[in-house]
Amino acid sequence: MIQFNGFQGTVTAIHDLESGDYGKGCVKMVSLQNEEGAQVNFILSPDTYVVNQETITLGDIVTGYYDANAPAILIYPPQYPALVMVKERVNLNVKVSYFDNNLLSQDGQLKINIHPNTQIITTNGQIFTGTLTNRNLIVIYGPSTKSIPAQTTPYQVSVLCSYNR
């Protein structure tokens, strides 16, 4: 099972990487630095899901999500293949996680309550018609309760179908 971990920081560099799989110009290395000075490099391939297909540029604050259970090369700064990238926005929260049969995130910190107006889509923008339970989801939401777990009614849920096999 995928264990989504995130790292949030400011984009300090973006470089093209050569890729035999995708060809020149299709793969980027995005370097992030957080407020404490820690750095992480993310590899963005055509397989990386960028929320709302937003272009990531220098100076943006973004969160990169990677699989904490996947093998990683031991270098500094750490380098991970990005599964999901989110360009951060004021008053908009994003949770990338496995949600169980109660729609509770894997870390137990967020429970989602689906409303008929909640947009539920696949990563290619199509309407999702299956069940949301026991799946890896990207949940985009605004306000939430201060309880533990926090509860929210999301604006949008994207189902990570390729990570639910």
C-alpha positions as a Markdown table, in Angstrom:
| # | Residue | x | y | z |
|---|---|---|---|---|
| 1 | Met | 0.0 | 0.0 | 0.0 |
| 2 | Ile | 1.2 | 3.5 | -0.8 |
| 3 | Gln | 2.0 | 5.7 | 2.2 |
| 4 | Phe | 1.7 | 9.3 | 1.0 |
| 5 | Asn | 4.1 | 11.7 | 2.6 |
| 6 | Gly | 4.3 | 15.3 | 1.7 |
| 7 | Phe | 6.9 | 18.0 | 1.7 |
| 8 | Gln | 5.9 | 21.7 | 1.4 |
| 9 | Gly | 8.3 | 24.4 | 0.4 |
| 10 | Thr | 9.2 | 27.2 | -2.0 |
| 11 | Val | 10.3 | 26.3 | -5.5 |
| 12 | Thr | 14.0 | 27.3 | -5.7 |
| 13 | Ala | 14.9 | 25.6 | -9.0 |
| 14 | Ile | 13.4 | 23.7 | -12.0 |
| 15 | His | 15.6 | 21.7 | -14.3 |
| 16 | Asp | 15.0 | 19.5 | -17.3 |
| 17 | Leu | 16.1 | 15.9 | -16.9 |
| 18 | Glu | 17.0 | 13.5 | -19.6 |
| 19 | Ser | 14.6 | 10.6 | -19.8 |
| 20 | Gly | 14.9 | 7.5 | -22.0 |
| 21 | Asp | 11.2 | 6.7 | -21.2 |
| 22 | Tyr | 9.7 | 10.0 | -22.2 |
| 23 | Gly | 12.2 | 12.0 | -24.2 |
| 24 | Lys | 13.8 | 15.4 | -23.8 |
| 25 | Gly | 11.7 | 18.1 | -22.0 |
| 26 | Cys | 9.1 | 15.8 | -20.5 |
| 27 | Val | 10.7 | 15.2 | -17.1 |
| 28 | Lys | 11.6 | 18.0 | -14.6 |
| 29 | Met | 13.4 | 18.2 | -11.3 |
| 30 | Val | 11.7 | 20.6 | -9.0 |
| 31 | Ser | 13.7 | 21.7 | -5.9 |
| 32 | Leu | 11.9 | 22.8 | -2.8 |
| 33 | Gln | 13.1 | 24.5 | 0.4 |
| 34 | Asn | 10.9 | 24.8 | 3.5 |
| 35 | Glu | 11.0 | 27.5 | 6.1 |
| 36 | Glu | 13.5 | 25.5 | 8.3 |
| 37 | Gly | 15.9 | 25.3 | 5.3 |
| 38 | Ala | 15.4 | 21.6 | 4.6 |
| 39 | Gln | 15.5 | 20.8 | 0.9 |
| 40 | Val | 13.9 | 18.1 | -1.3 |
| 41 | Asn | 14.1 | 17.4 | -5.0 |
| 42 | Phe | 11.0 | 16.0 | -6.7 |
| 43 | Ile | 11.1 | 14.3 | -10.1 |
| 44 | Leu | 8.0 | 15.3 | -12.1 |
| 45 | Ser | 7.2 | 13.0 | -14.9 |
| 46 | Pro | 4.2 | 12.8 | -17.2 |
| 47 | Asp | 2.8 | 10.3 | -14.6 |
| 48 | Thr | 2.8 | 13.0 | -11.8 |
| 49 | Tyr | -0.7 | 14.3 | -11.1 |
| 50 | Val | -0.5 | 18.1 | -10.8 |
| 51 | Val | -3.7 | 19.3 | -9.1 |
| 52 | Asn | -5.7 | 21.4 | -11.6 |
| 53 | Gln | -2.8 | 21.1 | -14.0 |
| 54 | Glu | -1.3 | 24.3 | -12.7 |
| 55 | Thr | 2.1 | 25.3 | -14.0 |
| 56 | Ile | 4.7 | 25.3 | -11.3 |
| 57 | Thr | 7.2 | 28.2 | -11.4 |
| 58 | Leu | 10.1 | 29.6 | -9.3 |
| 59 | Gly | 8.9 | 31.1 | -6.1 |
| 60 | Asp | 5.7 | 29.1 | -5.9 |
| 61 | Ile | 4.8 | 27.4 | -2.6 |
| 62 | Val | 4.0 | 23.8 | -3.4 |
| 63 | Thr | 3.6 | 20.4 | -1.7 |
| 64 | Gly | 5.0 | 17.3 | -3.3 |
| 65 | Tyr | 3.6 | 13.9 | -2.3 |
| 66 | Tyr | 5.7 | 10.7 | -2.6 |
| 67 | Asp | 5.4 | 7.1 | -1.5 |
| 68 | Ala | 7.2 | 6.8 | 1.8 |
| 69 | Asn | 7.3 | 3.0 | 1.3 |
| 70 | Ala | 9.1 | 3.2 | -2.0 |
| 71 | Pro | 12.9 | 2.7 | -2.2 |
| 72 | Ala | 14.8 | 6.0 | -2.4 |
| 73 | Ile | 18.4 | 6.8 | -3.3 |
| 74 | Leu | 20.5 | 7.9 | -0.4 |
| 75 | Ile | 21.6 | 11.4 | -1.4 |
| 76 | Tyr | 21.3 | 14.9 | -0.1 |
| 77 | Pro | 19.0 | 16.6 | -0.7 |
| 78 | Pro | 16.6 | 13.7 | -0.8 |
| 79 | Gln | 15.1 | 13.0 | -4.2 |
| 80 | Tyr | 11.7 | 11.4 | -4.7 |
| 81 | Pro | 9.5 | 10.7 | -7.7 |
| 82 | Ala | 6.5 | 13.0 | -7.2 |
| 83 | Leu | 3.1 | 11.2 | -7.3 |
| 84 | Val | 1.1 | 14.3 | -6.7 |
| 85 | Met | 2.0 | 18.0 | -6.7 |
| 86 | Val | -0.2 | 20.8 | -5.3 |
| 87 | Lys | 0.3 | 24.5 | -5.8 |
| 88 | Glu | -0.8 | 26.0 | -2.5 |
| 89 | Arg | -3.6 | 28.5 | -2.3 |
| 90 | Val | -4.9 | 30.6 | 0.5 |
| 91 | Asn | -8.1 | 29.2 | 2.2 |
| 92 | Leu | -7.8 | 26.0 | 0.2 |
| 93 | Asn | -6.6 | 22.8 | 1.9 |
| 94 | Val | -5.5 | 19.6 | 0.2 |
| 95 | Lys | -5.2 | 16.1 | 1.7 |
| 96 | Val | -3.7 | 13.2 | -0.3 |
| 97 | Ser | -4.3 | 9.9 | 1.5 |
| 98 | Tyr | -5.9 | 6.5 | 1.6 |
| 99 | Phe | -9.5 | 6.9 | 2.9 |
| 100 | Asp | -11.1 | 3.9 | 4.6 |
| 101 | Asn | -14.7 | 2.6 | 4.5 |
| 102 | Asn | -15.7 | 5.5 | 6.8 |
| 103 | Leu | -13.9 | 8.0 | 4.5 |
| 104 | Leu | -11.4 | 8.6 | 7.3 |
| 105 | Ser | -7.8 | 9.4 | 6.1 |
| 106 | Gln | -5.0 | 6.9 | 6.8 |
| 107 | Asp | -3.5 | 9.1 | 9.5 |
| 108 | Gly | -6.9 | 9.5 | 11.2 |
| 109 | Gln | -6.8 | 13.3 | 10.9 |
| 110 | Leu | -9.5 | 14.0 | 8.4 |
| 111 | Lys | -13.0 | 12.6 | 7.8 |
| 112 | Ile | -14.8 | 13.7 | 4.6 |
| 113 | Asn | -18.6 | 14.1 | 4.3 |
| 114 | Ile | -19.7 | 14.0 | 0.6 |
| 115 | His | -22.4 | 16.5 | -0.4 |
| 116 | Pro | -24.3 | 16.3 | -3.7 |
| 117 | Asn | -22.4 | 19.4 | -4.9 |
| 118 | Thr | -19.0 | 17.8 | -4.2 |
| 119 | Gln | -17.2 | 17.3 | -7.6 |
| 120 | Ile | -15.9 | 13.7 | -7.8 |
| 121 | Ile | -13.5 | 13.1 | -10.7 |
| 122 | Thr | -10.7 | 10.9 | -11.9 |
| 123 | Thr | -7.3 | 12.3 | -12.5 |
| 124 | Asn | -8.1 | 12.8 | -16.2 |
| 125 | Gly | -11.1 | 15.0 | -15.3 |
| 126 | Gln | -13.9 | 12.5 | -15.9 |
| 127 | Ile | -16.8 | 12.0 | -13.6 |
| 128 | Phe | -16.1 | 9.2 | -11.1 |
| 129 | Thr | -19.1 | 6.8 | -10.6 |
| 130 | Gly | -17.6 | 4.2 | -8.3 |
| 131 | Thr | -17.4 | 4.2 | -4.5 |
| 132 | Leu | -14.9 | 6.5 | -2.7 |
| 133 | Thr | -14.3 | 4.1 | 0.2 |
| 134 | Asn | -11.0 | 2.2 | 0.5 |
| 135 | Arg | -9.3 | 4.4 | -2.1 |
| 136 | Asn | -6.4 | 6.8 | -2.5 |
| 137 | Leu | -7.9 | 10.3 | -2.9 |
| 138 | Ile | -6.9 | 13.9 | -3.3 |
| 139 | Val | -9.4 | 15.9 | -1.3 |
| 140 | Ile | -9.7 | 19.7 | -1.9 |
| 141 | Tyr | -11.6 | 21.5 | 0.9 |
| 142 | Gly | -12.0 | 24.8 | 2.7 |
| 143 | Pro | -13.2 | 25.0 | 6.3 |
| 144 | Ser | -13.2 | 22.0 | 8.6 |
| 145 | Thr | -14.1 | 21.3 | 12.2 |
| 146 | Lys | -11.5 | 21.6 | 15.0 |
| 147 | Ser | -12.4 | 18.1 | 16.2 |
| 148 | Ile | -10.1 | 15.1 | 15.9 |
| 149 | Pro | -10.6 | 13.9 | 13.3 |
| 150 | Ala | -11.4 | 17.1 | 11.6 |
| 151 | Gln | -14.5 | 16.8 | 9.4 |
| 152 | Thr | -15.1 | 18.6 | 6.2 |
| 153 | Thr | -17.3 | 18.6 | 3.1 |
| 154 | Pro | -14.9 | 18.8 | 0.2 |
| 155 | Tyr | -15.3 | 21.0 | -2.8 |
| 156 | Gln | -13.6 | 18.3 | -5.0 |
| 157 | Val | -12.3 | 14.8 | -4.7 |
| 158 | Ser | -10.0 | 13.3 | -7.3 |
| 159 | Val | -9.7 | 9.5 | -7.3 |
| 160 | Leu | -6.2 | 8.2 | -7.8 |
| 161 | Cys | -7.3 | 5.2 | -9.8 |
| 162 | Ser | -3.9 | 4.1 | -10.9 |
| 163 | Tyr | -2.8 | 3.9 | -7.2 |
| 164 | Asn | -5.7 | 1.8 | -6.1 |
| 165 | Arg | -4.8 | -1.5 | -7.7 |
